[in-house]
Amino acid sequence: MAKKKDNCCAATCSCRVEALVSVDERGQMVLPKELRDRAGIRAGDKLAVVVWEQDGEVCCMSLVKTGQLTGMVRQVLGPMMEEIFNPTTGGKQ
């Protein structure tokens, strides 16, 4: 059985600028081939655009593969939902 890969977008992972991209007049961007290959992004793949806002303006954007996003949402919402549905146990069984 294959070992499940840890969430790459966890707080323990490193973050760095990989490439600079331009936006054309139609609003399209091209991710460099080397980066697409390393990230396993293929034609037709779905990516979520995650944004952070400050004072009502977008200050940061990130692309997340939808498969990773599902895991991230479960990690964040799972404990919160447990706390909501089991408030007397503090989410612990």
C-alpha positions in Angstrom: 0.0 0.0 0.0 1.4 3.4 -0.9 2.1 5.8 1.9 -0.1 8.8 1.9 1.9 12.0 1.2 1.8 14.7 3.8 0.2 18.0 2.9 2.8 19.9 1.0 1.2 23.2 2.0 1.7 22.7 5.7 3.3 25.4 7.8 6.5 23.4 7.9 7.1 23.6 4.2 9.3 26.3 2.6 8.0 29.0 0.4 10.0 30.9 -2.3 9.6 32.8 -5.5 9.8 30.3 -8.3 9.1 32.4 -11.4 7.8 35.8 -12.6 4.9 35.7 -15.0 3.2 38.3 -17.1 -0.5 38.8 -17.6 -1.5 39.4 -21.2 -4.3 41.6 -22.4 -6.8 38.7 -22.1 -5.9 38.2 -18.4 -4.0 34.9 -19.2 -0.7 33.8 -17.6 1.7 31.0 -18.6 3.3 29.0 -15.9 6.8 28.0 -16.9 7.1 24.4 -18.2 9.7 23.4 -15.6 7.5 24.5 -12.8 4.4 22.7 -14.3 6.5 19.6 -14.6 7.8 19.7 -11.0 4.3 20.4 -9.7 2.7 17.7 -11.8 0.4 20.2 -13.5 -1.0 19.0 -16.8 -3.4 20.5 -19.4 -6.9 20.5 -18.0 -5.9 20.3 -14.3 -7.9 22.5 -12.0 -6.1 25.0 -9.7 -7.7 27.1 -7.0 -6.7 30.7 -6.7 -6.4 31.5 -3.0 -6.1 35.1 -2.0 -5.3 37.1 1.1 -6.7 40.5 1.6 -5.5 43.4 3.7 -7.6 46.6 4.1 -10.0 45.3 1.4 -7.3 44.8 -1.3 -5.8 41.5 -2.5 -2.2 41.5 -1.3 -1.2 37.9 -2.0 -2.3 35.1 -4.3 -1.4 31.4 -4.4 -2.3 28.6 -6.7 -3.3 25.3 -5.1 -4.0 22.0 -6.8 -7.7 21.2 -6.1 -6.7 17.8 -4.6 -4.4 19.6 -2.1 -7.1 22.2 -1.3 -9.6 19.5 -0.3 -7.0 18.1 2.2 -6.2 21.6 3.5 -9.9 22.4 4.1 -10.4 19.1 5.9 -7.4 19.9 8.2 -8.7 23.3 9.1 -12.4 22.6 9.3 -12.3 19.1 10.8 -11.2 20.2 14.2 -13.5 23.2 14.1 -16.5 21.0 13.2 -15.6 18.6 16.0 -15.5 21.5 18.4 -18.9 22.7 17.2 -20.6 19.3 17.4 -18.8 18.2 20.6 -18.3 21.4 22.6 -18.3 19.6 26.0 -15.4 17.4 25.1 -13.4 20.1 23.4 -13.4 18.0 20.2 -11.8 15.1 22.1 -13.5 11.7 22.4 
